[in-house]
Amino acid sequence: MSIYRIGIDVGGTHTDAVILDRYNQVVSETKSPTTEDVSTGIYEAMKKVISSSGVPREHIKYAMLGTTHCTNAIVERKRLNTIAIIRIGAPATLAIKPLMGVPADLRQLLGKYNYIIRGGHEFDGREISDLDEKHLYQIANEIKGFVDSVAITSVFSPVSTSHEHRAKEIIQEVLGNQVHISLSSEIGSVGLLERENATILNAAVVNVAKATAEGFINALKNEGIEARVFFGQNDGTLMAVDYAMKYPILTIACGPTNSLRGASFLSGNSDALVVDVGGTTTDIGVLINSFPRESSLAVEIGGARTNFRMPDLVSIGLGGGTIVRIKEDGEFTIGPDSVGYRLPQKGLVFGGTILTATDIVVALGMVDLGDPSKVSHLDQDLLKKVYRGMVELVEVAIDKMKTSADPVPVILVGGGSILLPDQLKGASEVIRPHNFGVANAIGSAIAQVSGQIEKVYALEDIGREKALEQAKEKAMSEAINAGADSDSLIIVDIEDVPLAYLPGNATRIRVKAAGDLAQVEVNEPV
């Protein structure tokens, strides 16, 4: 029996869906408007792609979803968990409270139950002070019945996790297993405040992730599909649904990374720049060995500064629905606002009243879409100036992402990439692969499963070789837990950075392992 997989990716304008066969060939593809509640658009895209594929539903054994649910919940401040924040770090960290620097509205939503207790570690694993277990029991009894998620952060927990794990045991003892607990050592990197923010946001979107996962699984079942479900994560790989509900923050920015992985797969290029043009924005990222280059900077999510792994991206306000405003003196502006998923109702060529970037390329005869007669009255010379401005926005962004002046291959993907020409400054070649419009959904469907570990080691205690070996084993274990096949695992990235300002010959080691999906047996119930 042939085994198929369905990949779905939610963008700001369209929700794309594909079905791939066992050789990763596209059997069927579709685009549906992204809906305000996100879920409806997912279900519509899924129904359309299944119906048009002709594939028997019982043959679809894998389902991959790249979703904006968690991102939207944080940005919109909606559907967030009621959480408690526990920092283990007194007396050393009393000067700066949790959520310091976070926007006031988010702090008000998440900061009601906020505690700092004694404990934590030095960089080399020595205790700052004993963990105050008595205070933890008091906190647990105080928040019982009032919160459904807890974020626990300890000073230098990437070095020693003992205080975080003991705190988790105490909280679970009092509150039971129904309350979700997020540990910072499993989410963020070195840097207390940023790691704490990432952990808080993770705890805040657990219910959103759970509802999304359950809704997706039920929608599949309603279509007669019993499949293993995976979520896209922000390094361009997948994680099993249970893993996703434990670490929902890792789904942030999975859309652009899906596009990068899809672009690599479709073009056969492992090292290139990828320009993903949607309906609202254009995201430019860098492929290194077929994976997105990760950002070395702290990233803000909903106004909160975090330090967990994120792709290195530049986003500009240019897409198919970008609003173009032409003034009486011939001057013009391009975006950054967009009609987004309402382009089929608002754009001039579709009978609307708003001039968009799509109208520009149709009026110039570059794209056959809608009714060109509705933009035939526009001045061609002025349109050419506007179009040149659109292209320059992208070329400047490409230049920002390059690490040298040399031209590099540029892969164009996304439905909005019809806006761009076949030649761009700074590009050695411009590649527009087959199925470019649904590269994000394809990237979701073909992705591998990964695990990553980042930890500070005191090399005086164990030595570099043993530290690297431990980190590799931990990364591979994380990948297996996320749903990878152990036989296919390889180490795809190692970073070893000596921390010169710390005694004890300390070094920060980051290792990523990735492998293929653990295969489902044909007759195995899933």
Secondary structure, DSSP 8 states (H G I E B T S, - for coil): ---EEEEEEE-SSEEEEEEE-TT--EEEEEEEE--TTSHHHHHHHHHHHHHHH---GGGEEEEEEE--HHHHHHHHT-S---EEEEEEEETTTTTS-TTTTS-HHHHHHH-SEEEEEE--B-TTS-BSS---HHHHHHHHHHHTTT-SEEEEEETTTTT--HHHHHHHHHHHHHH-TTSEEEEGGGT--S-HHHHHHHHHHHHHTHHHHHHHHHHHHHHHHHTT---EEEEE-TTS-EEEHHHHHH-GGGGTTHHHHHHHHHHHHHH--SSEEEEEE-SS-EEEEEEETTEE-B--S-EEETTEEE-S--B-EEEES-STTEEEEE-TTS-EEEEEEE-GGGHHHHBGGGT-SB-BHHHHHHHTTS---S-GGGGTTS-HHHHHHHHHHHHHHHHHHHHHH-SSSS-EEEEEESGGGGGS-S--TTEEEEE--TTGGGHHHHHHHH--EEEEEEEEEEHHHH-HHHHHHHHHHHHHHHHHHTTB-GGG-EEEEEEEEE-TTSTTTEEEEEEEEEE-B----TT---
